[in-house]
Each structure stands twice: as C-alpha cells, then as structure tokens.
C-alpha cells in the first residue's frame, strides 16, 4: 500500500492525539448552540436523545473514519482509495475524501471570520468596553462590527496567520503542541466560568432551563435536531478524522479513543451551559440562539457584574481557544490533501490554502454588511431568504457534510470485507463489532438520507 507524503508522521502520544481530536470537535457550537437547543427542546429529555444520537450515529461514523485513515495511511482521499483497492473496489471511491475536503474548505472560509469576532470581543472585554453597557448599545456595537469589513478582515487575517504558523511546523511540533497549550487553557477557562456561574449566577434557573425534562417538546423534529447537532458538533464527514487516523499508531484503540472524544465533546457542551445561562438569568436577559447570545446578550451581563473585565476576558478567551482548535483541525485535513494529491510541501500548501480560504471568506465578510441584501440563490425556494454567508453554511453543513458521511458509511459498511474491518479496527468479532456493523450498514445511511432530504425541503 503506497504511502502519501507526510503519512510517516505520527502522534507523539495518546494525550496529544486526543487533545487535538477533541480540540477539533469542540467549537463555537458547543458553547452556545448545544446548551440553547437543550433548553428549548425538552431539557434532559433532549440531552438523552442527543447522547443516543452521538453514540448510535456519531460513534460508528467516527470509528469508521479513524479506521480508514489508519489503514490507508495516505490522507483522506488516498486512504479511502487504498482501502477500496485492498477490498477489490474502485479507487474512485477516493472522491468521497475529496468531497469532505471541499466541504471543510467552505466551512473554514466562514468559520475563521466567526473566530475573528472572538478575538475582537476578547480585546473589548479586556479593555472595559462593556462597562455599564445597555442592550441597545451592545446591539449597536455588534452591528458596528458586522458593518466594518476592514475590522473583520483584520481579525480574520490574524486567524489565518496563526493557522499558517502552527500547521507549517507539522503534526507533532505544530498541531499537537498548539493543542497541548490551547486545550488545557480552554478547560481551565471553562471551569472558572462554571464556578463563577454556580457561585454568583442564578444556577437554579439555569438547571431548570437545561435539565428539567419536558417530554411535551419531544417529537420527530427533536430527533432530527439532536442528530444534526451531534453530527456537526463531533465533526463527521469533514475528512479531518480520516487525516488524524493516518497519524495513529497501531497500538491506539480506535473505539476507546472515539468514545473519549464524544464523551468529552458532550461534557464541554453541557458545562458551557452552566457557564453561560446562570449569568443570563441572573441579569434577567433573554436567552437567544446564535451569535446574539454570545456577542449581544452576554456583554451586557459582563458590563454589570463585579470583575466584568476579568470574567469577560476569560470567557472570550474560551471562545478563541474553542474556535481556533477547530480551525486548526479543519485546515490540517485540507493541507494534508494538497500534499497528497499534488505533492505540495506542507510549508507551501498551508499558504496556498490560507490565501484561497481568505479570498472566499471575503464573501462572508461582505454579506454581513454591505451585501446583506444579496440572495445569490434566491430563485430556489430553500435559499430564498439566505445571504451569501447563510448559503455557504447551509450548502456545507446540510448538503456536502451529509453526502460525504452517507457515502463513507455505505463504502465502509457494505463494500469493505468483514475481516479487513476487524483487522483495521483492531477489535474482535463480538457484540461491539456486531453493534457497530449493524448501525453503519442498516441504520445510519437511511437516517442521514432522511436528514438530507428534509434539510433540502
């Protein structure tokens, strides 16, 4: 089996691999979207459904992607092609890996812009810009940032500079080392905010919002929301985990590693709720989804509380760490693909990628301000009200991501021989493998296809 350039690199330790993989999974969606969805969709009832989706759908897919990468040892496309050839199938299946790379490129192009918001608000929190700020002033401040393309472009450029400096150093000296700094810092910042929320905030209201079961809100739509959140939060279908798998030594247990990644990702999301909502309810603020909660509502809380400079700075540093580690994980999959497909050295490939994504990101930046009325696919009903940013997000998260994951599950579940899968996963033919095989073949593909069709409708 031919190795791609760079596939001889390996993680220096299990801890380094897990921190990087968890860092990729933990992102802005964990901090605001998961807690909000939990509260609005049945509290602990939604949480139970989410955990079932994460382990019933996310775990088998995550195991599949890591296994393909470790078996193929050749990046996302090359690994799928290698496993396909070993299974007596066409190497054209490698196009699924390319689809995942394209998907994650689109995501990175706008996710780096959102990461830039975190840097901007970290500076604002640290210099006291939120002191005694009103709801109206906070909304105006956020609107001012959205309508200032030069300021957005500056912070987006800062994000890309950091990505280039980290990834060009390689797996161990760059990516792994950065995550060994960022992820512990993220956990410390999160624990500090949770402790503050418990001690100084309205923890009772937060616990009711997040954990009180309301089964009247549970229905088919709830299951679809939980499936989508689990899918996107973990990071399936983006080619990153296949790439991470290429660096995994044989002695690392893939099922155990995948379980730790999903448990930690879920735990961080839940803890984030206990960091955010006690403050929201303490100051009588209205919880809302999306960027509004983080960049319009919470600054008002930080402006009223004692030590708002400190805790506001800690919170937005938490967002920076979560967003930046996700950016690094996404970018590594793309750079590895460039190295694999075109023989471009990592140090050069990361620059090519950064410049291309930076240019595409200009569309997102402009759609937040001067081009906010532009509807590029307005002639299609599903896109009638979507801006350029909304269109890119919907196209990547609701179409490309699901297509890549569905094709991966079909390929690895149905076309790869059973013995090859057992050997590649490093497990025995027992109850766990039987569960995994049943889910990846009979359950996951129809669920993903249903979510894809409903999303388009």
Secondary structure in CASP SS format (residue, H / E / C, confidence):
PFRMAT SS
TARGET T0000
AUTHOR 0000-0000-0000
METHOD secondary structure of the structure
MODEL  1
X C 1.00
X C 1.00
X C 1.00
X C 1.00
X C 1.00
X C 1.00
X C 1.00
X C 1.00
X C 1.00
X C 1.00
X C 1.00
X C 1.00
X C 1.00
X H 1.00
X H 1.00
X H 1.00
X H 1.00
X H 1.00
X H 1.00
X H 1.00
X H 1.00
X H 1.00
X H 1.00
X H 1.00
X H 1.00
X C 1.00
X C 1.00
X H 1.00
X H 1.00
X H 1.00
X H 1.00
X H 1.00
X H 1.00
X H 1.00
X H 1.00
X H 1.00
X H 1.00
X H 1.00
X H 1.00
X H 1.00
X C 1.00
X C 1.00
X C 1.00
X H 1.00
X H 1.00
X H 1.00
X H 1.00
X H 1.00
X H 1.00
X H 1.00
X H 1.00
X H 1.00
X H 1.00
X H 1.00
X H 1.00
X H 1.00
X H 1.00
X H 1.00
X H 1.00
X H 1.00
X H 1.00
X H 1.00
X H 1.00
X H 1.00
X H 1.00
X H 1.00
X H 1.00
X H 1.00
X H 1.00
X H 1.00
X H 1.00
X H 1.00
X C 1.00
X C 1.00
X H 1.00
X H 1.00
X H 1.00
X H 1.00
X H 1.00
X H 1.00
X H 1.00
X H 1.00
X H 1.00
X H 1.00
X H 1.00
X H 1.00
X C 1.00
X C 1.00
X C 1.00
X C 1.00
X H 1.00
X H 1.00
X H 1.00
X H 1.00
X H 1.00
X H 1.00
X H 1.00
X H 1.00
X H 1.00
X H 1.00
X H 1.00
X H 1.00
X H 1.00
X H 1.00
X H 1.00
X H 1.00
X H 1.00
X H 1.00
X H 1.00
X H 1.00
X H 1.00
X H 1.00
X H 1.00
X H 1.00
X H 1.00
X H 1.00
X H 1.00
X H 1.00
X H 1.00
X H 1.00
X H 1.00
X H 1.00
X H 1.00
X H 1.00
X H 1.00
X H 1.00
X C 1.00
X C 1.00
X C 1.00
X C 1.00
X C 1.00
X C 1.00
X C 1.00
X C 1.00
X H 1.00
X H 1.00
X H 1.00
X H 1.00
X H 1.00
X H 1.00
X H 1.00
X H 1.00
X H 1.00
X H 1.00
X H 1.00
X H 1.00
X C 1.00
X C 1.00
X H 1.00
X H 1.00
X H 1.00
X H 1.00
X H 1.00
X H 1.00
X H 1.00
X H 1.00
X H 1.00
X H 1.00
X H 1.00
X H 1.00
X H 1.00
X H 1.00
X H 1.00
X H 1.00
X H 1.00
X H 1.00
X H 1.00
X C 1.00
X C 1.00
X C 1.00
X H 1.00
X H 1.00
X H 1.00
X H 1.00
X H 1.00
X H 1.00
X H 1.00
X H 1.00
X H 1.00
X H 1.00
X H 1.00
X H 1.00
X H 1.00
X H 1.00
X H 1.00
X H 1.00
X H 1.00
X H 1.00
X H 1.00
X H 1.00
X H 1.00
X H 1.00
X H 1.00
X H 1.00
X H 1.00
X H 1.00
X H 1.00
X H 1.00
X H 1.00
X H 1.00
X C 1.00
X C 1.00
X H 1.00
X H 1.00
X H 1.00
X H 1.00
X H 1.00
X H 1.00
X H 1.00
X H 1.00
X H 1.00
X C 1.00
X C 1.00
X C 1.00
X H 1.00
X H 1.00
X H 1.00
X C 1.00
X C 1.00
X H 1.00
X H 1.00
X H 1.00
X H 1.00
X H 1.00
X H 1.00
X H 1.00
X H 1.00
X H 1.00
X H 1.00
X H 1.00
X H 1.00
X H 1.00
X H 1.00
X H 1.00
X C 1.00
X C 1.00
X C 1.00
X C 1.00
X C 1.00
X H 1.00
X H 1.00
X H 1.00
X H 1.00
X H 1.00
X H 1.00
X H 1.00
X C 1.00
X C 1.00
X C 1.00
X C 1.00
X C 1.00
X C 1.00
X C 1.00
X H 1.00
X H 1.00
X H 1.00
X H 1.00
X H 1.00
X H 1.00
X H 1.00
X H 1.00
X H 1.00
X H 1.00
X H 1.00
X H 1.00
X H 1.00
X H 1.00
X H 1.00
X H 1.00
X H 1.00
X H 1.00
X H 1.00
X H 1.00
X H 1.00
X H 1.00
X H 1.00
X H 1.00
X H 1.00
X H 1.00
X H 1.00
X H 1.00
X H 1.00
X C 1.00
X C 1.00
X C 1.00
X C 1.00
X C 1.00
X C 1.00
X C 1.00
X C 1.00
X H 1.00
X H 1.00
X H 1.00
X H 1.00
X H 1.00
X H 1.00
X H 1.00
X H 1.00
X H 1.00
X H 1.00
X H 1.00
X H 1.00
X H 1.00
X H 1.00
X C 1.00
X C 1.00
X C 1.00
X H 1.00
X H 1.00
X H 1.00
X H 1.00
X H 1.00
X H 1.00
X H 1.00
X H 1.00
X H 1.00
X H 1.00
X H 1.00
X H 1.00
X H 1.00
X H 1.00
X H 1.00
X H 1.00
X H 1.00
X H 1.00
X H 1.00
X H 1.00
X H 1.00
X H 1.00
X H 1.00
X H 1.00
X H 1.00
X H 1.00
X H 1.00
X H 1.00
X H 1.00
X H 1.00
X H 1.00
X H 1.00
X H 1.00
X H 1.00
X H 1.00
X C 1.00
X C 1.00
X C 1.00
X H 1.00
X H 1.00
X H 1.00
X H 1.00
X H 1.00
X H 1.00
X H 1.00
X H 1.00
X H 1.00
X H 1.00
X H 1.00
X H 1.00
X H 1.00
X H 1.00
X H 1.00
X H 1.00
X H 1.00
X H 1.00
X H 1.00
X H 1.00
X H 1.00
X H 1.00
X C 1.00
X C 1.00
X C 1.00
X C 1.00
X C 1.00
X C 1.00
X C 1.00
X C 1.00
X C 1.00
X C 1.00
X C 1.00
X C 1.00
X C 1.00
X H 1.00
X H 1.00
X H 1.00
X C 1.00
X C 1.00
X C 1.00
X C 1.00
X H 1.00
X H 1.00
X H 1.00
X H 1.00
X H 1.00
X H 1.00
X H 1.00
X H 1.00
X H 1.00
X H 1.00
X H 1.00
X H 1.00
X H 1.00
X H 1.00
X H 1.00
X H 1.00
X H 1.00
X H 1.00
X H 1.00
X H 1.00
X H 1.00
X H 1.00
X H 1.00
X H 1.00
X H 1.00
X H 1.00
X H 1.00
X H 1.00
X C 1.00
X C 1.00
X H 1.00
X H 1.00
X H 1.00
X H 1.00
X H 1.00
X H 1.00
X H 1.00
X H 1.00
X C 1.00
X C 1.00
X C 1.00
X C 1.00
X C 1.00
X H 1.00
X H 1.00
X H 1.00
X H 1.00
X H 1.00
X H 1.00
X H 1.00
X H 1.00
X H 1.00
X H 1.00
X H 1.00
X H 1.00
X H 1.00
X H 1.00
X H 1.00
X H 1.00
X H 1.00
X H 1.00
X H 1.00
X H 1.00
X H 1.00
X H 1.00
X H 1.00
X H 1.00
X H 1.00
X H 1.00
X C 1.00
END
